[in-house]
Amino acid sequence: MENTNRILDVITEISRLERTVALLYSTCAKTYPKTEDLWKKLETEERNQVKYVEQILDQVKKEPEKFLPGRNFTARAVETVISGIEKYISQIKNFEMPEKRAVSIAKDIEHSLLETNFFDVVSSSDKQFNTFIRTLASETKNHRDILDEQMKQYM
């Protein structure tokens, strides 16, 4: 039960993280009109990722015996990342951050351990779970590629 609670806590915070990243992208879309379409695309995909994470959360709640803890991420570690992103959102809203910096931060987030290794938080042989994980990994890679390409425009 302790393992299940830890898994649930971390996945709940990862869901919050995905919502916060979506808010970051939404804020960028409103603040940087020249690249609004790019930010809106990323925001939409992040919101879809929230749905996948919440479906995983529901799966773990319904059938905890199918899931094992993986890499030792803690809910507190995820909360710390969320707090940092919220500060960036505030800076962007207040026009205190140039777009190049926002792209760099978004790129760093998408390359972060939490984004690239979410699938290490929990493991399972459940087919639906593994489909969600593959989808999340693919979308995260796509975000990294988009942001890497956008960053090249500032060099």
C-alpha positions in Angstrom: 0.0 0.0 0.0 2.9 2.4 0.8 4.3 1.9 -2.7 0.9 2.5 -4.3 0.5 5.7 -2.3 3.9 6.9 -3.3 3.2 6.1 -7.0 -0.2 7.9 -6.7 1.4 11.0 -5.1 4.0 11.3 -7.8 1.7 10.7 -10.7 -0.7 13.3 -9.2 2.1 15.8 -9.1 3.2 14.9 -12.6 -0.4 15.7 -13.7 0.0 19.1 -12.0 3.3 19.5 -13.8 1.8 18.9 -17.2 -1.0 21.4 -16.5 1.6 23.9 -15.4 3.7 23.4 -18.5 0.5 23.8 -20.6 -0.1 27.1 -18.7 3.5 28.2 -19.5 2.9 27.6 -23.2 -0.5 29.4 -23.1 1.2 32.4 -21.4 3.9 32.4 -24.1 1.3 32.3 -26.8 -0.4 35.4 -25.4 2.9 37.2 -24.8 4.9 36.4 -28.0 2.5 36.9 -30.9 5.0 36.1 -33.6 5.2 32.5 -32.4 1.7 32.2 -31.1 0.9 29.2 -33.3 4.0 27.3 -32.0 3.1 27.9 -28.4 -0.6 27.0 -28.9 0.4 23.7 -30.6 2.6 22.8 -27.6 -0.1 23.9 -25.1 -2.7 21.7 -26.8 -0.4 18.7 -26.8 0.5 19.3 -23.1 -3.2 19.3 -22.2 -3.6 16.0 -24.0 -0.7 14.7 -22.0 -2.6 15.7 -18.8 -5.4 13.4 -20.0 -3.0 10.5 -20.5 -1.4 11.0 -17.1 -4.8 11.2 -15.4 -5.8 7.9 -17.2 -2.7 6.3 -15.8 -3.5 7.6 -12.4 -7.0 6.1 -12.7 -5.5 2.8 -13.7 -3.2 2.7 -10.7 -6.1 3.5 -8.4 -8.3 0.7 -9.9 -5.6 -2.0 -10.2 -2.7 -1.1 -8.0 -1.4 -4.7 -8.0 -0.4 -4.2 -11.7 2.0 -1.4 -10.9 5.4 -1.3 -9.4 7.4 1.8 -8.3 10.3 2.6 -10.6 12.9 5.4 -10.3 12.7 7.1 -7.0 11.1 10.4 -7.9 9.2 12.1 -5.0 6.1 14.2 -5.1 8.2 17.0 -3.4 10.7 17.0 -6.2 7.9 17.5 -8.8 6.4 20.3 -6.6 9.8 22.1 -6.7 9.9 21.9 -10.5 6.3 23.2 -10.6 7.2 26.1 -8.3 10.0 27.1 -10.6 7.8 27.0 -13.7 5.2 29.2 -11.9 7.9 31.8 -11.4 8.7 31.7 -15.1 5.1 32.2 -15.9 4.9 35.2 -13.7 8.0 36.7 -15.4 6.5 36.1 -18.8 3.2 37.6 -17.9 5.0 40.7 -16.6 7.0 41.0 -19.8 10.2 40.4 -17.9 11.5 37.6 -20.1 12.6 37.8 -23.7 11.2 35.1 -26.0 14.6 33.5 -26.5 14.8 32.9 -22.8 11.3 31.4 -22.7 12.2 29.0 -25.6 15.3 28.0 -23.7 13.4 27.3 -20.5 10.7 25.4 -22.4 13.5 23.4 -24.1 15.1 22.7 -20.7 11.8 21.5 -19.3 11.1 19.2 -22.2 14.7 17.8 -21.8 14.3 17.4 -18.0 14.6 14.2 -16.2 10.9 14.3 -15.3 9.7 14.8 -18.8 12.1 12.4 -20.5 11.9 9.7 -17.9 8.3 9.8 -16.7 7.9 6.2 -17.7 10.5 5.3 -15.1 8.3 6.5 -12.2 6.2 3.4 -12.4 6.3 0.2 -14.3 3.7 -2.3 -15.4 3.1 -5.0 -18.0 -0.4 -3.5 -18.6 -0.9 -3.0 -22.3 -2.9 0.2 -22.0 -0.5 1.8 -19.6 2.4 1.0 -21.9 0.5 2.5 -24.8 0.0 5.8 -22.8 3.7 5.8 -21.9 4.8 5.4 -25.5 2.5 8.2 -26.6 3.8 10.5 -23.8 7.4 9.7 -24.8 6.7 10.3 -28.5 5.0 13.7 -27.8 7.7 14.8 -25.4 10.3 14.0 -28.1 8.3 16.0 -30.6 8.2 18.9 -28.2 12.0 18.7 -27.8 12.5 18.7 -31.5 10.2 21.7 -32.1 11.9 23.7 -29.4 15.4 22.7 -30.5 14.5 23.9 -34.0 13.0 27.1 -32.6 16.1 27.8 -30.6 18.2 27.6 -33.8 16.4 30.7 -35.0 18.0 32.7 -32.2 21.6 31.7 -33.0 
